[in-house]
Amino acid sequence: MRTRGRWVRRLVIAGLGVVVLGGLYLAVTFVQVWSDARLDQAGPADAIVVLGAAQYDGAPSPVLASRLDHAVELYEAGHARYVVVTGGSQEGDRFTQAAAGYRYLRDRGIPDEVLLLEVDGTSTYSELAATARILEDRGLSSVLLVSDGYHSKRLLGIADELGIEARVSPTDTSYGVRSLVRETLAVGAGRLVGFRRLDALG
């Protein structure tokens, strides 16, 4: 009985240790996600990459429009020669997120010849993986990733896994703690199992 009691205590202590370490890991990750959300690395790159968001029958949602407007600012400031718009379609959609973004940017004076479309991605990982192939086909390597600030840490992690030379330049769209917590869990899990595997599990 004494031996059994010692093993029970050891298991309890080990379990508590795992819980404490897991909590510390998530706490550190949360701080990193929060810190990178405030990061703006705008500067010279081969392409500006706009991450997809909802569109409504060809019209960008406010979130997507904010990302596209920021891409216009970066392009007009001369930071990159190309703009890549990403995002596929949801069931029942007539337009992809990329097509909605393409039309929006063209209407705002971005030349057609500098716009590149990624129309198959249905997640952040798949959008960036497809974008990596588009960049490679054109001999492009460095990018400015445009999304909401809370998204930055995961974007950089995925880009690193895919071998993309990336910096982030987020929009000024507001977000709450809930978004930061969600990204903390995604970044924490992606670091442990790999972002590609995490995307496949999702």
N, C-alpha and C positions, 0 to 999 in steps of 0.2 A: 504493500500500500504506500509506503514511504517513497519507493522508487517511482511509482505511478504519479504520486503527488509532485515529485520533482519535475517529471516530464511535463505535466500539466502547467506548472509554473513557467517552465522554459518556453513552452509553446505560447503562453499568454504574453510573456515578455517579448518573444520574437514577433508576435502579431502586433503588439503595441509599437515595436520598433519600426515595423513596416509602415504602419499608419503614420507615425511621426515623420519618417523619411519621405513618404509620399506627400504629406502635407507641406513639408519644406520644399520639395521639388515643385509642387504646384504654386506655392507662394513666390518662389524665385521666378518661375515662368510667367506668372501674372505681372510681376514688376517689369520683366523684359517686354512683354506684350504692351503694357501701358507706356513704357519708355519709347519703344519704336513707333507707337501710334503718334507720337509728337515729332517724329523725324521727317524732315524734308530734304532729300538729297538731289534736288533738281540740278542738272548739269548736262554737259554734252553726252550724247549716247547715239547709237545707231537707229534706235526706234523707240517710240513711246507706245506702251502696251496698255490698253484700257481693258480692265477686267469687266466681264459681263454682269448685268443685273436685269431686273424685270423690264419687259417692254409690253405695251398694250396695243396690239394690232398695228405694230410698226412705229408707235410713238414711245420714246424712251420714258421710263418711270422717272420721278424726280431724282432718285439715287443715281440712275444711269446717266441722266442729263447732267448732273453735277460732275460726274467723272469725265464725260465728254467735253464739257466746258473747260475743265482744267486741262485736258489734253490740248484743246485749242490754244490756251494760254501758253503752254509749254512749247507747242509747235511754233507759234508766232514769235516766241522769245528766241527761236533758233536752236533749241536744245537737241533736235533730232530731225532727220530727213524724212523718216517714215512714221506712220501711225498705224498700229495694229489694233483692230477692234475685235473682240472675242465674244464667244457665247453662242450656243446652239438654241434650239427651240424646245418648249415644253409641249406635251401632248395637247393637240387642238390649236396650237399657234399657227398662224399663217406666215409669220416672219421669225427669223432668228434674232437673237439679241445683237449679233454682229451686223446684220443687215439694217436693223433699226439705227444702230450707231453710225454705220456708214452713211446712210441718208442724212442723218442729223449733222454729221461733220461736213459733208459735201455742201449742205445748205448754208453752212457757216463759212464757206469759202476755202475749205481745205481741198487742195487739188486732188482729183481722182487718182492720178498716177502715184501718189504717195500713200494711198490708203490700202491696207492689206487686211483681208478678212479671215478670221478663224471661225468656222460656222458649226463645228461638231462638238465642242466642249460643253459638258453639262455640269461641271464642277470646277473649282479653282485649279485642281491638279490637272484635269484633262484639258482645260483651256491653255494652261502654260505648257503642257507636254506637246500639244499640237502647235502652239506658237513657236516652240523650240525648233520644230521641223521646218516651219516657214522661214525662220531666221537663217537656219543652216542652208536652206536651198538658195538663199540670196547672199550668202557670205556675210551675214550680219551677226554680231555677237553681243553687243552691250545694249541694255534696255533700261528705260525708266518705267516702272510699274505704277499705274494709276488706279487707285481704289480708295476705299474709306480707310482712315487712319488705323482703326482697330485691326485691320486686315494685314498690316504691314509685316509683322513678325512671321506670320505663316507664309506670306508671299516670298519673303527672302529665304525661308527654309526650303520651300518647294523649288525655287529657282536654283538654289545651291545644289539640291539633289539632282536636278536636271542638267546641271552644268551650264546654266545661263548666267552671264555676268550682269547682275541686276542691282539697281538702286530703286528706292521708292520715293514717290512724290504724291502724297495723299491729298484728297479733297479736304475741304473744311467742314464737311457734313458732320453734324453732331451725332453722338452715340452715347450709350449708357453703360453702366457697369455690367449689365447682362451680356452685352456684346463682347466686352473684355473677358468675362468669365467663359463664354462659349469658345472664344479664340484660345484662351489659356488651355482649355481641355484639348482642343484640336492640336495645338502646337505641342503640348506635353505628350500626347499620344503619338503624334507624327515623329517626334524625336526618338521615341522608344521603338516603334515598329517600322518606321519609314513612311513617308507621305504617300508613296505609291500604293503600298499595302493598305494603309488606312483608307485611301480613296476606294480601293477595291472592296473593302469591308463595308463601306458606306453604301 
